[in-house]
Amino acid sequence: MDFKVQGMTCGHCERAVTQAVRRLDPDAAVTVDRVAGRVSVESRTDAQAIRKAIEDEGYPVSH
């Protein structure tokens, strides 16, 4: 699953997004490209749940 995520500007942002996803699925493979504003996730968790977890950290996810 790929998500377009706004507002990631530093390593802390990357960690926050990664940790938000891994709270849902500790085994998720998460790749963050903050320059492109992309987060790729390999997980069995529902995409909407992942999106909500990222947004709950304060990073808007666009369609």
NUZAGU-120782 format. One record per residue: residue in three letters; x, y, z of N, C-alpha, C in turn. Coordinates in pm, whole numbers, padded with zeros to 5 digits, always signed. Layout:
N
AlaXYZXYZXYZ;...
This chain:
63
Met+00085-00117+00000+00000+00000+00000+00089+00123+00000;Asp+00053+00220-00080+00126+00346-00084+00035+00459-00040;Phe+00093+00549+00038+00019+00663+00090+00096+00790+00057;Lys+00024+00895+00017+00082+01027-00004+00062+01102+00127;Val+00173+01132+00195+00166+01190+00329+00231+01328+00327;Gln+00161+01425+00381+00208+01563+00384+00274+01595+00518;Gly+00370+01685+00515+00426+01741+00637+00545+01668+00697;Met+00595+01564+00630+00713+01494+00683+00837+01571+00640;Thr+00911+01624+00738+01026+01709+00705+01157+01663+00767;Cys+01153+01563+00855+01276+01525+00924+01271+01378+00967;Gly+01379+01334+01027+01388+01197+01075+01284+01167+01181;His+01254+01264+01265+01151+01244+01367+01017+01212+01302;Cys+00985+01283+01195+00860+01258+01123+00857+01115+01070;Glu+00968+01072+01013+00976+00935+00960+00952+00834+01071;Arg+01017+00854+01185+01001+00761+01298+00858+00762+01349;Ala+00797+00879+01358+00661+00890+01409+00564+00813+01321;Val+00578+00827+01189+00490+00758+01096+00515+00607+01102;Thr+00642+00568+01104+00676+00426+01111+00621+00363+01238;Gln+00640+00430+01350+00591+00376+01477+00440+00369+01481;Ala+00372+00465+01420+00225+00463+01416+00175+00338+01343;Val+00240+00306+01232+00201+00187+01155+00235+00061+01234;Arg+00352+00058+01295+00395-00063+01367+00318-00087+01496;Arg+00251+00015+01547+00163-00009+01662+00044-00094+01619;Leu+00002-00079+01494-00106-00162+01441-00057-00300+01402;Asp+00062-00305+01342+00120-00432+01294+00271-00428+01317;Pro+00317-00490+01426+00461-00487+01458+00550-00546+01348;Asp+00493-00629+01262+00572-00692+01156+00563-00618+01022;Ala+00497-00504+01020+00480-00430+00895+00615-00382+00842;Ala+00630-00388+00711+00747-00331+00645+00707-00190+00602;Val+00776-00091+00656+00742+00049+00630+00862+00119+00566;Thr+00837+00182+00451+00940+00260+00383+00888+00403+00369;Val+00966+00498+00421+00925+00638+00417+01021+00715+00327;Asp+00965+00788+00232+01042+00879+00146+00986+01018+00171;Arg+01046+01089+00267+00990+01218+00306+01004+01323+00197;Val+01107+01313+00113+01125+01408+00004+01007+01398-00095;Ala+00969+01276-00128+00857+01254-00220+00722+01258-00148;Gly+00725+01253-00015+00601+01252+00061+00525+01121+00046;Arg+00600+01012+00040+00540+00879+00019+00574+00786+00134;Val+00475+00706+00172+00496+00601+00270+00443+00472+00208;Ser+00529+00372+00199+00489+00241+00148+00483+00144+00265;Val+00376+00066+00270+00354-00025+00381+00318-00163+00326;Glu+00387-00264+00375+00350-00403+00347+00296-00459+00478;Ser+00165-00485+00479+00099-00529+00602-00034-00593+00567;Arg-00083-00674+00657-00217-00733+00642-00323-00640+00699;Thr-00281-00535+00765-00374-00440+00827-00448-00362+00719;Asp-00572-00332+00746-00656-00256+00655-00595-00119+00623;Ala-00601-00080+00498-00542+00048+00454-00604+00167+00526;Gln-00735+00162+00553-00800+00273+00622-00749+00286+00765;Ala-00721+00175+00830-00667+00179+00967-00527+00239+00966;Ile-00448+00204+00866-00312+00260+00856-00320+00410+00829;Arg-00407+00447+00737-00425+00590+00706-00463+00668+00832;Lys-00558+00614+00909-00601+00682+01032-00487+00693+01132;Ala-00408+00589+01145-00294+00592+01239-00195+00700+01201;Ile-00168+00715+01070-00076+00819+01024-00136+00957+01050;Glu-00263+00973+01018-00328+01102+01039-00338+01136+01187;Asp-00357+01036+01272-00362+01058+01417-00229+01111+01471;Glu-00121+01085+01399+00010+01139+01437+00027+01284+01391;Gly-00070+01333+01313-00065+01473+01268-00017+01493+01126;Tyr-00013+01385+01047+00033+01393+00909-00083+01362+00815;Pro-00135+01464+00745-00247+01442+00654-00209+01346+00541;Val-00302+01257+00509-00284+01162+00399-00381+01201+00289;Ser-00327+01227+00169-00414+01263+00058-00440+01142-00029;His-00543+01150-00109-00586+01037-00193-00492+01019-00310;
